[in-house]
Amino acid sequence: MTIAAILRGKGDAVISIDPEASVADAVALLAQHGIGAVPVMAASAVVGIFSERDVIHALAEGGAAALTRKVAEVMTSPVESVGPRDPAIGALSLMTRRRIRHLPVVEGERVVGFVSIGDIVKYRIDRIEADAAAMRDYIQSA
């Protein structure tokens, strides 16, 4: 199971934000799309990840004034990433080790997707359920 297989199931659309955007704009983007993180893109390069955790840390440090700060000031950087041909279990291991929940999928210099730990777990569960159903069908047909 590769990251590309997960992207085929969930889609490869990437919602991102500019590092010069305000934290308030980033929060609105997360809420609008019902997501927990976005890659921060300068030109076509991922320069950081902005997540719910970054919002919490910024608010704890600066109160409501944190909402006027730039995303670049509060984002998580440097960024860990994976490639589309990387095994999903490797991405899961990286996320666990680094205590992160989101990874940009990069091919060459281009961002081709964004996966969360939930995407990987869902894909694995779906595969296990499909394998179990196939096994039941096989047993019942014998």
ROTOR-387963 format. One line per field, with one value per atom (N, C-alpha, C): residue number from 1; x, y, z. Coordinates in steps of 0.02 Angstrom, whole numbers, plus 32768, in hexadecimal, padded with zeros to 4 digits. Layout:
# ROTOR-387963
n NUM	... .
u X	... .
v Y	... .
w Z	... .
***
This chain:
# ROTOR-387963
n 1	1	1	2	2	2	3	3	3	4	4	4	5	5	5	6	6	6	7	7	7	8	8	8	9	9	9	10	10	10	11	11	11	12	12	12	13	13	13	14	14	14	15	15	15	16	16	16	17	17	17	18	18	18	19	19	19	20	20	20	21	21	21	22	22	22	23	23	23	24	24	24	25	25	25	26	26	26	27	27	27	28	28	28	29	29	29	30	30	30	31	31	31	32	32	32	33	33	33	34	34	34	35	35	35	36	36	36	37	37	37	38	38	38	39	39	39	40	40	40	41	41	41	42	42	42	43	43	43	44	44	44	45	45	45	46	46	46	47	47	47	48	48	48	49	49	49	50	50	50	51	51	51	52	52	52	53	53	53	54	54	54	55	55	55	56	56	56	57	57	57	58	58	58	59	59	59	60	60	60	61	61	61	62	62	62	63	63	63	64	64	64	65	65	65	66	66	66	67	67	67	68	68	68	69	69	69	70	70	70	71	71	71	72	72	72	73	73	73	74	74	74	75	75	75	76	76	76	77	77	77	78	78	78	79	79	79	80	80	80	81	81	81	82	82	82	83	83	83	84	84	84	85	85	85	86	86	86	87	87	87	88	88	88	89	89	89	90	90	90	91	91	91	92	92	92	93	93	93	94	94	94	95	95	95	96	96	96	97	97	97	98	98	98	99	99	99	100	100	100	101	101	101	102	102	102	103	103	103	104	104	104	105	105	105	106	106	106	107	107	107	108	108	108	109	109	109	110	110	110	111	111	111	112	112	112	113	113	113	114	114	114	115	115	115	116	116	116	117	117	117	118	118	118	119	119	119	120	120	120	121	121	121	122	122	122	123	123	123	124	124	124	125	125	125	126	126	126	127	127	127	128	128	128	129	129	129	130	130	130	131	131	131	132	132	132	133	133	133	134	134	134	135	135	135	136	136	136	137	137	137	138	138	138	139	139	139	140	140	140	141	141	141	142	142	142 .
u 802A	8000	802D	8022	804B	8020	8042	8020	7FF6	800E	7FE7	7FA4	7FA2	7F62	7F32	7F4B	7F20	7F06	7F31	7F1C	7EE8	7EEE	7EBB	7E77	7E75	7E36	7E1A	7E45	7E2D	7E30	7E56	7E5E	7EA0	7EB6	7EF7	7EF2	7EB6	7EAD	7ED2	7EF5	7F1B	7F03	7EE9	7ED6	7F13	7F2A	7F66	7F5B	7F8D	7F89	7FCD	7FCD	8009	8028	806A	8089	807A	8068	8059	8011	7FE7	7FA1	7F9F	7F69	7F62	7F4C	7F5A	7F43	7EF7	7ED5	7E8C	7E74	7E95	7E83	7E8E	7EC5	7ED4	7EA0	7E8C	7E58	7E17	7E05	7DC8	7DCC	7E07	7E10	7E07	7E25	7E1D	7DD3	7DB1	7D6A	7D3F	7D4C	7D25	7D28	7D63	7D6C	7D67	7D5E	7D59	7D98	7DD1	7E12	7E3A	7E6E	7E97	7ED9	7EED	7F2E	7F30	7F5C	7F69	7FB4	7FCC	8012	8017	804E	805B	8089	8072	8095	80AF	80EF	810D	8121	8103	8109	80EE	8117	80FD	811E	8142	8166	8141	8142	8125	815A	8147	8176	8162	8127	8110	80CC	80B6	8073	8051	8014	7FED	7FB5	7FB3	7F82	7F5D	7F2B	7F05	7F34	7F67	7F97	7FBA	7FCB	7FEC	7FBF	7F7E	7F4E	7F4E	7F4B	7F49	7F88	7FC1	8000	8004	7FEE	7FEF	7FC0	7F84	7F55	7F6D	7F8B	7FA6	7FDE	8005	803E	802A	7FFB	7FED	7FA5	7F7A	7F34	7F14	7EDE	7EB8	7EE2	7F15	7F40	7F64	7F6A	7F8B	7F67	7F27	7F01	7F18	7F39	7F52	7F98	7FB9	7FFD	7FFB	8035	803B	8042	8027	802D	8077	80A3	80EA	8108	80EB	8105	80F1	80BD	80A4	80A2	80AF	80AC	80E2	80D9	810B	813A	817A	81AD	81EE	8218	8215	81E0	81D2	819C	81B7	8196	81A2	8172	8188	815D	8169	813D	8143	8139	814C	8141	8108	80EB	80B2	80C3	8101	8115	812A	812C	813F	810A	811F	80ED	80C7	8086	805C	8072	808B	80A1	80DD	8107	8140	8128	80F5	80D9	80B9	8096	8077	80AC	80E3	811A	8139	8143	815F	8131	80F0	80C0	80C1	80C6	80C7	8107	813F	8180	8184	816D	8173	8137	8104	80C7	80A6	809E	807C	8042	8012	7FD6	7FCC	7FF5	7FEC	802F	802E	806B	805A	8080	807A	8098	807B	8095	80B7	80F9	8121	8141	813C	815D	8189	81CA	81F9	81F3	81E2	81D8	818E	8162	811B	80F3	80C6	8099	8060	8058	8025	7FED	7FF1	7FBC	7FCD	7F9F	7FA7	7F82	7FA4	7F84	7F86	7F53	7F50	7F56	7F63	7F66	7F22	7EEC	7EA9	7E9F	7EBB	7EB7	7ED8	7F12	7F38	7F14	7EFC	7ED8	7E98	7E73	7E35	7E45	7E79	7E8B	7E9C	7EC2	7ED5	7E97	7E6A	7E2C	7E02	7DFB	7DD5	7DF3	7E35	7E57	7E4C	7E50	7E46	7DFE	7DCD	7D88	7D7C	7D9B	7D93	7DB2	7DEC	7E0C	7DE0	7DC3	7D98	7D5A	7D3C	7D01	7D13	7D4C	7D62	7D6D	7D89	7D95	7D52	7D21	7CDF	7CBE	7CC2	7CA4	7CC5	7D05	7D2B	7D16	7D11	7CFE	7CB7	7C8A	7C44	7C3A	7C66	7C5E	7C7E	7CA5	7CC8	7C9B .
v 7FC5	8000	803E	8068	80A5	80E3	811B	815A	816A	8158	8163	8140	8104	80DF	8105	8122	8149	8187	81A8	81E4	81D3	8198	8183	817E	8168	8160	81A1	81CD	820B	8247	8242	827B	829F	82C4	82E5	8331	834B	8393	83AA	83E1	83FC	8443	844E	8490	84AA	84E6	8501	854A	8565	85AC	85CC	860C	8634	8645	8646	8656	869C	86C9	870E	8717	86E4	86E9	86EF	870A	8710	86CD	86C6	868A	8687	86C0	86C1	86A5	86B7	869D	8651	863B	85F3	85CC	85E8	85C8	85C4	85F9	85F9	85C4	85BC	858A	8543	8536	84F4	84E7	8518	8510	8507	852E	852A	84E5	84C6	8485	844A	8458	8422	83F8	8419	83F6	840D	83E7	83F6	8416	8418	8434	8443	8471	8481	848B	8479	848A	84D5	84F2	8539	853B	855C	855A	85A0	85A3	85DF	85CD	85EE	85DB	8594	8563	851E	84F1	850E	84E6	84E7	84AE	84AA	84C4	84F9	8517	850A	84EE	84DF	84BC	84AA	848E	84BA	84CE	84F3	84C6	84B9	848A	84A8	8483	8497	84A0	8476	847C	84C0	84D7	8518	8550	854A	857C	857D	8543	853E	855C	854A	8565	85B1	85CB	8613	8637	861B	863B	8639	8602	85FC	862E	863A	8667	86B1	86C0	8707	871C	86F0	8702	8710	8734	8742	8767	878C	87B0	8781	8742	8710	8709	8718	8710	8741	8776	87A8	8798	8768	8755	8732	872F	870C	86C2	869A	8651	863D	865E	864E	8652	867B	8684	864C	8627	85F5	85AE	85A6	8564	8536	84F6	84C4	84BC	84C3	84BD	84A7	8481	8468	8431	8422	83F4	83AF	837D	8337	832A	8303	82F2	82AA	8291	824E	8254	821F	821C	81ED	81F2	81C8	817D	816C	8125	8109	8134	811E	80F0	80BF	8093	80B9	80AD	80CE	80BE	8081	806F	8099	80AB	80D7	811D	8136	8177	8175	813F	8137	8136	8113	8110	8155	817A	81BE	81EB	81E7	8210	8200	81C0	81AB	81C3	81B8	81CC	8217	823E	8287	82A9	8280	8299	82D0	82BF	82EB	82C6	82EA	82CA	82D4	82FE	830E	8310	82F8	82F8	830E	833E	834C	8313	8306	82D3	82F9	82EF	8315	82E7	82FB	82D6	8308	82FD	832F	836E	83A4	83E3	83F4	83C8	83D7	83B4	83D7	83B9	8398	8356	8331	8318	8327	8312	8324	8313	8322	82EB	82C6	828F	829A	8280	8283	823D	8238	81F7	81D4	81FB	81DF	81C1	81E1	81C6	8181	817C	813D	8106	8117	80E5	80CF	80FF	80ED	80BE	80CC	80A2	805B	8057	8015	7FEE	8010	7FEE	7FD7	8003	7FF0	7FB2	7FAF	7F76	7F36	7F3C	7F02	7EE9	7F17	7F03	7EE3	7EFD	7EE0	7E9A	7E91	7E4F	7E1E	7E34	7E09	7DF4	7E24	7E14	7DE2	7DEB	7DBD	7D77	7D74	7D33	7D12	7D38	7D1C	7D02	7D29	7D13	7CD3	7CCF	7C93	7C56	7C5F	7C27	7C10	7C40	7C2F	7C0E	7C1D	7BFF	7BBA	7BA8	7B67	7B2D .
w 8000	8000	8000	7FCE	7FC7	7FD5	7FDC	7FE5	7FA7	7F6C	7F2E	7F31	7F4D	7F53	7F80	7FB5	7FE2	7FBE	7F98	7F73	7F3E	7F20	7EEE	7F0F	7F4D	7F71	7F8C	7FA4	7FC4	7F97	7F61	7F34	7F42	7F11	7F18	7F1D	7F28	7F2F	7F6E	7F68	7FA0	7FAE	7FE9	7FFF	8024	8013	8032	8044	8066	807A	8071	8065	805C	80A0	80A5	80E6	80FE	80D1	80E5	80FC	80F4	810B	8157	8171	81B9	81D8	8217	823B	8239	823E	823A	81F7	81C1	817E	817B	8199	819A	81C2	81FB	8224	81FD	81DA	81B2	817B	815C	8128	8144	817F	819E	81AD	81C8	81D9	819A	8167	8129	8109	810C	80EC	811C	815C	818D	8192	8191	8192	81CE	81DF	8219	820A	81CA	81B9	816E	815C	8115	810C	80D1	80C2	80B6	80CB	80BF	8082	804D	800D	7FFB	7FEA	7FCE	7F87	7F57	7F10	7F0B	7EF8	7EF4	7F27	7F57	7F89	7FCC	7FEE	8031	8061	8086	80B6	80FE	8108	814B	8149	8184	818D	81C2	81B5	81E6	81FD	823F	825A	8296	82AC	82E7	8323	8328	835F	835D	8320	831A	8333	8325	833E	838A	83A8	83F1	8410	83F5	8410	8408	83CE	83C2	83F1	83FC	8429	8472	8485	84C9	84D5	84A2	84A8	84A3	8475	8468	846F	8486	848C	8448	8449	840B	83D7	83ED	83BF	8390	83A3	8378	8335	8333	82F5	82BF	82D3	82A2	8289	82A8	8293	8250	822F	81F0	81FD	81CF	81D3	81D9	81B4	81B5	81FB	8226	826A	8299	8289	82B8	829C	825B	823B	8255	8249	8259	821E	822C	81F8	8219	81F9	81B5	81AD	816E	815D	814E	816A	8156	811C	80EB	80B3	809E	8074	8057	800C	7FE9	7FA2	7F92	7F57	7F46	7F44	7F38	7F35	7F79	7FAB	7FEE	800B	8033	8053	8089	808D	80BE	8105	8110	8154	8169	8139	8148	815B	8138	8149	818E	819D	81DE	8216	8209	8239	8243	820D	8211	823A	822D	8252	829C	82AC	82F2	8314	82F3	830F	831B	82EA	82EE	8310	8321	8341	8317	82D6	82A7	8288	826D	8253	8208	81E9	81A3	817E	8140	8117	80D0	80B6	806F	8046	800D	7FE0	7FA7	7FA2	7F73	7F40	7F01	7ECC	7EA7	7EAB	7E90	7EBA	7E9A	7EBE	7EC5	7EAE	7EAA	7EE1	7F02	7F32	7F0B	7F16	7EF1	7F1E	7F5E	7F8C	7FD3	8000	8048	806C	8097	80BB	8106	8126	816F	818B	81CA	81EB	81E4	81E6	81DD	8198	8164	8120	811C	813B	8138	815F	819A	81C3	81A0	8183	815F	8125	80FF	80C6	80DE	8114	812F	8146	8169	8180	8145	8113	80D7	80B5	80B1	8092	80BC	80FD	8129	8122	8120	8118	80D4	809F	805D	805B	807A	807C	80A3	80DB	8103	80DB	80B6	808E	8057	8038	8004	8021	805C	807D	808E	80A8	80B7	8078	8042	8002	7FEA	7FF0	7FDA	8003	8045	8071	8062	8059	804C	8008	7FD8	7F96	7F90	7FC2	7FC0	7FD1 .
***
